[in-house]
Amino acid sequence: MARNMSFSITTDQIVNQTKTVTRRIGWLMLKPGDQVIAVKKAMGLKKGEKVERLAKLRIVDVRLESLHQIDQDDCVAEGFPDMTPDQFVEMFCKHNKCTPFRIVNRIQFEYVEVYQ
């Protein structure tokens, strides 16, 4: 059974299929070939709210790296082509309450099915 992975900040990029990489704190159990369900929001749902499925994703590559190592190509792959690496790192740190030197899990994926 595929696990849900939240893309609340990058919902549009998933729906438009412009995102093929995500950086996460955790998700260390993933390996190439695994599948996950991209959802708009997975936790903190209010009473009566349901998980909104966006797409089924297949994991292509997983590796640990320092957040500050992101380059412009990966900003594009993350769905933020107009951001510089420094701007991406600042946004990531703000949302995840971490430092630019945090080791993160870089997860590359492909789309199996889009539900929107």
WONOR-V703106 format. One record per run of one state. SS is the DSSP state (~ for helix, > for strand, _ for the rest). FROM is the first residue (numbers start at 1). TO is the last residue. Records with the same first field share a line. If there is no record, write none. Layout:
# WONOR-V703106
SS = FROM-TO + FROM-TO
This chain:
# WONOR-V703106
_ = 1-2 + 7-10 + 16-20 + 25-34 + 40-52 + 70-71 + 78-84 + 97-102 + 115-116
> = 3-6 + 21-24 + 35-39 + 53-66 + 103-114
~ = 11-15 + 67-69 + 72-77 + 85-96
